[in-house]
C-alpha cells in the first residue's frame, strides 16, 4: 500500500523536512527532500517550509506516486495499462469463460463507459493502489449509488486485476482489502395485487395488454417473453416451456441456463388464446409477441406503454420486471407451493433469491396453527383427585 510521512533531519545548517514514501513494488523507502524547516515568524522565505506546508507537499507527492509520475520512480514492469487490462479481461470472460452474450454486453458497457473513464485508459496498472480503489468506492457511495452497484464495480475491478496478476505478473490486486458495501435485503419486492394487474392491462392496447397479463401470471422475464414461440406453449397440459431468452440483440439460453416448465393459469392461458385469434404469425415456430410486421416486440416501447397504462388505471407505476416480482410474491402465498417449487418455476439460480418472496408472504393459516399451538401450551394443567375437588 502506498504510504508516506514527513520526517525531519538535523544537519549543519539546521533542520530539513523530507517526505518518506513506501511505494508498492519498490524494495526500499524513497526519501524526497521538501525544504528547510522555518521556525521564524511570518511568511517563510524561498526554500523554507512550515510543518503544515511540508505535509501538504508530502500529500502532493503521494498523488504523483499513485499516478506513476514521481521523479525517479521505478517504471511499471508489466507495461500494462488499465484500459488494456480491462479489455483483455472482457475478452477472457467472453471467450474463455463463455459467459452469456447479455452479460458480456453489460460488462463491456460498464468498462467502457464507467471504469476506464474513472481510472484512465493509459494508467499503468501498478500505479492503481488500494487507496485509489477505496477513494473511488467512497466517491460513488457519496453519489448515492446502491450497494449492489458499488459491489458490482468492485467485483469487476478485482477480476481485471486478478487476470493481470495471472497473465502479466502484476504483484498485487489493489482491490484486496477494500471493503464491500453492506447490502441489506429488505425482504419485499415491488409488486401488484392481481386485480391491479388486470386493471393495468385493460388500459393497454393490443398486444401489450396480453403481454402484461402473461408476464404477471407466469413470471417470465422480458427476454424470455421476447423469445417465446407458439411451439413452447402446451395448452392441453397447461404449461409453458421456457427454452430461451432474447437480450441485447441475441437469443440464447434462459438466465438460469436451463429449460424450465411454468404452469399456465387461466388468466395467462386466456390472454394467449385471445392473441392466437389474430390469425397471423401463429405457426408453431412464430414468435408469440410480435410487432405489426412479425418482428420482435420493442421492449422499450412495452415499458413506456405499461407506465401510461398504470397511470390511466390509477395503480402504482412500477417497472416491467415488477410483474415478475408480482408472480413470485403471489405464488409464495400459496400453501401448496414450497419455496423449492417456486425456485424451480421462477428459474432462480439459488434458494436465497426465492426466500426473498417467502419472507414477505403472510400466511394466515400458518399464523393460526402457531397461535393454536401456543395457546394449548399455555392452558392450565388439569389436576387429579382431591386437588381437583378442592379447586
TIPAKE-977339 format. One record per residue (C-alpha): x, y, z; residue number from 1. Coordinates in nm, 3 decimals. Layout:
X_Y_Z_NUM
...
//
This chain:
0.000_0.000_0.000_1
0.132_0.345_-0.091_2
0.215_0.537_0.228_3
0.412_0.847_0.320_4
0.500_1.065_0.617_5
0.714_1.371_0.692_6
1.047_1.335_0.872_7
1.297_1.591_0.996_8
1.674_1.561_0.966_9
1.919_1.773_1.162_10
2.218_1.894_0.966_11
2.489_2.154_0.990_12
2.252_2.418_0.853_13
1.958_2.326_1.073_14
1.652_2.106_1.034_15
1.526_1.988_0.695_16
1.192_1.829_0.603_17
1.184_1.507_0.399_18
0.894_1.302_0.264_19
0.945_0.930_0.327_20
0.745_0.723_0.079_21
0.683_0.350_0.065_22
0.587_0.267_-0.294_23
0.435_-0.073_-0.388_24
0.681_-0.278_-0.593_25
0.990_-0.097_-0.464_26
1.207_-0.260_-0.201_27
1.336_0.048_-0.022_28
1.170_0.361_0.109_29
1.211_0.671_-0.103_30
1.328_0.994_0.065_31
1.239_1.318_-0.109_32
1.375_1.648_0.020_33
1.099_1.903_0.075_34
1.277_2.209_0.219_35
1.437_2.354_0.528_36
1.226_2.397_0.841_37
1.110_2.753_0.909_38
1.094_2.840_1.279_39
1.061_3.216_1.248_40
0.754_3.436_1.230_41
0.570_3.548_0.920_42
0.585_3.404_0.570_43
0.875_3.158_0.516_44
1.142_3.271_0.264_45
1.212_3.072_-0.052_46
1.334_2.720_0.028_47
1.181_2.712_0.379_48
0.864_2.537_0.492_49
0.641_2.522_0.795_50
0.529_2.180_0.919_51
0.189_2.223_0.753_52
0.346_2.324_0.421_53
0.571_2.018_0.436_54
0.273_1.790_0.499_55
0.083_1.947_0.205_56
0.379_1.883_-0.027_57
0.404_1.528_0.104_58
0.040_1.465_0.008_59
0.109_1.601_-0.341_60
0.397_1.355_-0.377_61
0.167_1.069_-0.276_62
-0.070_1.171_-0.556_63
0.218_1.183_-0.806_64
0.344_0.844_-0.692_65
-0.005_0.696_-0.727_66
-0.005_0.809_-1.091_67
0.347_0.682_-1.152_68
0.469_1.039_-1.204_69
0.715_1.073_-0.915_70
1.063_1.173_-1.040_71
1.290_0.871_-1.028_72
1.001_0.635_-0.958_73
1.056_0.286_-1.090_74
0.856_0.239_-1.408_75
0.593_-0.035_-1.420_76
0.743_-0.371_-1.507_77
0.445_-0.508_-1.697_78
0.390_-0.210_-1.925_79
0.020_-0.296_-1.898_80
-0.231_-0.012_-1.888_81
-0.564_-0.028_-1.712_82
-0.756_0.005_-2.039_83
-0.568_-0.285_-2.197_84
-0.613_-0.498_-1.884_85
-0.986_-0.427_-1.873_86
-1.041_-0.516_-2.238_87
-0.832_-0.830_-2.205_88
-1.044_-0.938_-1.909_89
-1.365_-0.876_-2.106_90
-1.235_-1.096_-2.390_91
-1.144_-1.362_-2.132_92
-1.497_-1.352_-1.988_93
-1.648_-1.390_-2.334_94
-1.413_-1.645_-2.491_95
-1.261_-1.846_-2.208_96
-1.543_-1.834_-1.956_97
-1.813_-1.829_-2.227_98
-2.050_-1.604_-2.038_99
-2.389_-1.520_-2.188_100
-2.397_-1.255_-2.460_101
-2.609_-1.022_-2.247_102
-2.358_-1.050_-1.960_103
-2.069_-0.960_-2.191_104
-2.260_-0.662_-2.331_105
-2.341_-0.530_-1.983_106
-1.982_-0.572_-1.862_107
-1.848_-0.409_-2.177_108
-2.069_-0.107_-2.116_109
-1.953_-0.089_-1.754_110
-1.588_-0.099_-1.857_111
-1.604_0.145_-2.150_112
-1.847_0.397_-2.001_113
-1.758_0.392_-1.633_114
-1.441_0.216_-1.520_115
-1.197_0.327_-1.791_116
-1.300_0.695_-1.762_117
-1.266_0.665_-1.382_118
-0.922_0.503_-1.371_119
-0.773_0.615_-1.703_120
-0.719_0.421_-2.024_121
-0.340_0.470_-2.021_122
-0.287_0.446_-1.644_123
-0.024_0.181_-1.554_124
-0.190_-0.098_-1.357_125
0.088_-0.086_-1.095_126
0.002_0.274_-1.011_127
-0.353_0.181_-0.905_128
-0.335_0.116_-0.531_129
-0.583_0.006_-0.263_130
-0.609_0.373_-0.167_131
-0.701_0.458_-0.528_132
-0.973_0.192_-0.538_133
-1.109_0.284_-0.194_134
-1.121_0.653_-0.288_135
-1.329_0.555_-0.593_136
-1.558_0.344_-0.373_137
-1.613_0.635_-0.137_138
-1.684_0.868_-0.428_139
-1.960_0.656_-0.581_140
-2.111_0.585_-0.239_141
-2.133_0.961_-0.180_142
-2.304_0.990_-0.519_143
-2.583_0.773_-0.381_144
-2.509_0.456_-0.578_145
-2.682_0.144_-0.449_146
-2.474_-0.108_-0.257_147
-2.529_-0.366_-0.531_148
-2.396_-0.121_-0.792_149
-2.089_-0.036_-0.584_150
-2.010_-0.402_-0.519_151
-2.058_-0.500_-0.882_152
-1.798_-0.243_-0.986_153
-1.554_-0.359_-0.718_154
-1.601_-0.723_-0.821_155
-1.537_-0.632_-1.186_156
-1.224_-0.436_-1.092_157
-1.097_-0.725_-0.885_158
-1.146_-0.964_-1.177_159
-0.948_-0.734_-1.406_160
-0.651_-0.720_-1.168_161
-0.662_-1.094_-1.092_162
-0.623_-1.172_-1.461_163
-0.338_-0.920_-1.487_164
-0.164_-1.098_-1.199_165
-0.209_-1.434_-1.371_166
-0.104_-1.332_-1.721_167
0.130_-1.036_-1.675_168
0.291_-1.085_-1.337_169
0.118_-0.798_-1.158_170
0.233_-0.838_-0.798_171
-0.081_-0.741_-0.611_172
-0.454_-0.691_-0.655_173
-0.536_-0.338_-0.531_174
-0.895_-0.445_-0.461_175
-0.777_-0.676_-0.183_176
-0.861_-0.522_0.150_177
-1.111_-0.274_0.005_178
-1.434_-0.343_0.192_179
-1.756_-0.409_0.005_180
-2.068_-0.211_0.081_181
-2.310_-0.377_0.322_182
-2.620_-0.489_0.136_183
-2.938_-0.539_0.334_184
-3.219_-0.719_0.154_185
-3.546_-0.564_0.262_186
-3.745_-0.882_0.207_187
-4.009_-0.706_-0.004_188
-4.001_-0.654_-0.381_189
-4.235_-0.405_-0.552_190
-4.541_-0.588_-0.680_191
-4.906_-0.561_-0.777_192
-5.220_-0.725_-0.649_193
-5.383_-0.946_-0.912_194
-5.671_-0.701_-0.958_195
-5.422_-0.420_-1.022_196
-5.258_-0.625_-1.297_197
-5.591_-0.676_-1.473_198
-5.681_-0.308_-1.435_199
-5.347_-0.204_-1.584_200
-5.381_-0.449_-1.873_201
-5.731_-0.325_-1.954_202
-5.588_0.022_-2.025_203
-5.318_-0.103_-2.263_204
-5.362_-0.160_-2.637_205
-5.317_-0.497_-2.809_206
-5.077_-0.679_-2.797_207
-4.932_-0.514_-2.486_208
-5.235_-0.594_-2.266_209
-5.174_-0.964_-2.331_210
-4.801_-0.924_-2.269_211
-4.856_-0.775_-1.923_212
-5.105_-1.044_-1.821_213
-4.877_-1.328_-1.934_214
-4.575_-1.166_-1.765_215
-4.756_-1.127_-1.432_216
-4.925_-1.467_-1.428_217
-4.623_-1.671_-1.544_218
-4.326_-1.476_-1.407_219
-4.141_-1.485_-1.740_220
-3.868_-1.226_-1.783_221
-3.881_-0.973_-2.068_222
-3.612_-1.159_-2.262_223
-3.796_-1.488_-2.219_224
-4.123_-1.338_-2.341_225
-3.948_-1.193_-2.649_226
-3.809_-1.541_-2.730_227
-4.138_-1.726_-2.662_228
-4.278_-1.918_-2.960_229
-4.612_-2.091_-3.001_230
-4.448_-2.433_-3.007_231
-4.334_-2.369_-2.648_232
-4.694_-2.345_-2.521_233
-4.887_-2.662_-2.436_234
-5.249_-2.552_-2.390_235
-5.367_-2.907_-2.325_236
-5.125_-2.970_-2.038_237
-5.144_-2.603_-1.930_238
-4.771_-2.537_-1.925_239
-4.513_-2.313_-2.095_240
-4.165_-2.450_-2.165_241
-3.912_-2.169_-2.139_242
-3.638_-2.253_-2.390_243
-3.460_-1.922_-2.446_244
-3.417_-1.552_-2.387_245
-3.363_-1.265_-2.629_246
-3.138_-0.994_-2.482_247
-2.914_-0.730_-2.645_248
-2.998_-0.845_-2.996_249
-2.910_-1.210_-2.943_250
-3.112_-1.516_-2.848_251
-2.962_-1.765_-2.606_252
-3.044_-1.987_-2.311_253
-3.258_-1.857_-2.023_254
-3.075_-1.670_-1.747_255
-3.053_-1.986_-1.535_256
-2.903_-2.172_-1.831_257
-3.173_-2.439_-1.808_258
-3.506_-2.505_-1.978_259
-3.789_-2.488_-1.723_260
-4.162_-2.558_-1.721_261
-4.404_-2.291_-1.594_262
-4.771_-2.358_-1.508_263
-5.025_-2.185_-1.732_264
-5.303_-2.043_-1.514_265
-5.634_-1.942_-1.667_266
-5.561_-1.570_-1.695_267
-5.238_-1.627_-1.888_268
-5.398_-1.902_-2.096_269
-5.690_-1.675_-2.186_270
-5.456_-1.393_-2.289_271
-5.254_-1.626_-2.512_272
-5.566_-1.775_-2.674_273
-5.700_-1.426_-2.745_274
-5.367_-1.334_-2.901_275
-5.373_-1.652_-3.111_276
-5.703_-1.541_-3.262_277
-5.527_-1.264_-3.455_278
-5.485_-1.527_-3.730_279
-5.135_-1.429_-3.843_280
-4.793_-1.515_-3.702_281
-4.942_-1.812_-3.521_282
-4.746_-2.101_-3.673_283
-4.561_-2.323_-3.422_284
-4.226_-2.158_-3.496_285
-4.358_-1.800_-3.491_286
-4.291_-1.563_-3.205_287
-4.585_-1.509_-2.970_288
-4.529_-1.138_-2.905_289
-4.452_-0.958_-3.229_290
-4.456_-0.617_-3.391_291
-4.710_-0.543_-3.668_292
-4.458_-0.681_-3.922_293
-4.389_-1.002_-3.733_294
-4.061_-0.891_-3.575_295
-3.980_-0.896_-3.208_296
-4.179_-0.663_-2.985_297
-3.989_-0.348_-2.886_298
-3.908_-0.390_-2.516_299
-3.851_-0.018_-2.463_300
-4.193_0.068_-2.602_301
-4.351_-0.208_-2.392_302
-4.217_-0.041_-2.079_303
-4.341_0.303_-2.182_304
-4.688_0.171_-2.268_305
-4.702_-0.005_-1.931_306
-4.624_0.316_-1.741_307
-4.901_0.502_-1.924_308
-5.149_0.218_-1.869_309
-5.069_0.216_-1.496_310
-5.136_0.589_-1.470_311
-5.460_0.554_-1.665_312
-5.570_0.266_-1.442_313
-5.484_0.454_-1.122_314
-5.239_0.190_-0.999_315
-4.873_0.239_-0.896_316
-4.627_0.289_-1.183_317
-4.382_0.003_-1.142_318
-4.115_-0.145_-1.366_319
-4.190_-0.421_-1.616_320
-3.970_-0.657_-1.411_321
-4.200_-0.596_-1.115_322
-4.460_-0.807_-1.296_323
-4.221_-1.097_-1.231_324
-4.195_-0.988_-0.868_325
-4.576_-0.992_-0.860_326
-4.585_-1.352_-0.977_327
-4.323_-1.469_-0.727_328
-4.478_-1.278_-0.435_329
-4.831_-1.401_-0.501_330
-4.717_-1.762_-0.567_331
-4.524_-1.762_-0.239_332
-4.859_-1.710_-0.066_333
-4.996_-2.041_-0.199_334
-4.956_-2.306_0.076_335
-4.924_-2.590_-0.176_336
-4.618_-2.430_-0.343_337
-4.299_-2.484_-0.146_338
-4.001_-2.248_-0.176_339
-3.820_-2.515_-0.379_340
-4.118_-2.543_-0.616_341
-4.115_-2.167_-0.660_342
-3.739_-2.165_-0.719_343
-3.781_-2.420_-1.000_344
-4.081_-2.246_-1.159_345
-3.924_-1.898_-1.145_346
-3.583_-2.018_-1.260_347
-3.389_-1.875_-0.966_348
-3.025_-1.979_-0.952_349
-3.029_-2.012_-0.573_350
-3.284_-2.055_-0.298_351
-3.178_-1.729_-0.128_352
-3.340_-1.533_-0.411_353
-3.663_-1.728_-0.372_354
-3.671_-1.680_0.005_355
-3.698_-1.306_-0.051_356
-4.056_-1.365_-0.158_357
-4.131_-1.630_0.100_358
-4.029_-1.396_0.381_359
-4.262_-1.129_0.252_360
-4.559_-1.361_0.218_361
-4.808_-1.355_0.509_362
-4.973_-1.695_0.552_363
-5.277_-1.671_0.780_364
-5.316_-2.047_0.818_365
-4.960_-2.075_0.949_366
-5.022_-1.795_1.199_367
-5.344_-1.966_1.311_368
-5.167_-2.300_1.357_369
-4.884_-2.139_1.554_370
-5.131_-1.946_1.767_371
-5.331_-2.265_1.847_372
-5.011_-2.446_1.949_373
-4.906_-2.161_2.180_374
-5.250_-2.131_2.341_375
-5.269_-2.507_2.401_376
-4.931_-2.500_2.570_377
-5.039_-2.215_2.799_378
-5.370_-2.366_2.912_379
-5.386_-2.451_3.288_380
-5.295_-2.814_3.357_381
-5.586_-3.021_3.499_382
-5.525_-3.157_3.849_383
-5.629_-3.504_3.974_384
-5.813_-3.639_4.277_385
-5.873_-3.435_4.588_386
-5.688_-3.136_4.448_387
-5.943_-3.115_4.168_388
-6.235_-3.131_4.413_389
-6.080_-2.865_4.631_390
-6.031_-2.645_4.336_391
//
